[in-house]
Amino acid sequence: MGGGKYFCDKEELKKIRQEIYYNNKDFVRLLQIKSFKEHYKNLQGDKSKVLDPEYKSFAQEQPLIANKQFWYYANVSRKDIMGDKVDTLVLQHFKAGIPLNRFLMEAIS
């Protein structure tokens, strides 16, 4: 199970990076939320080989600004998916991703 933003067009990527740059404390706080860390550990995504000059030095402080994608996932066992508590499991994972998804969606809207 997972979520985030995988296919970012050029404009969306620009907006997400700008949001991370200007609101890095909030971004870091979202990644440190206990339920997010328990379910997903961290944020994933391929890195850009070329980064806008305005973000190059900031990337040392916040390496995720170089991402081209911003996604997260959790491996869930077949036993859990087939179990009688799958609805609770899915809901817990969904809720854990809401704050970060909201951050990403607000950035691009």
Secondary structure as UniProt FT lines:
FT   STRAND          2..5
FT   HELIX           10..22
FT   HELIX           24..31
FT   HELIX           34..40
FT   HELIX           53..56
FT   HELIX           58..61
FT   HELIX           63..66
FT   STRAND          70..73
FT   HELIX           78..82
FT   TURN            84..85
FT   HELIX           86..108
//
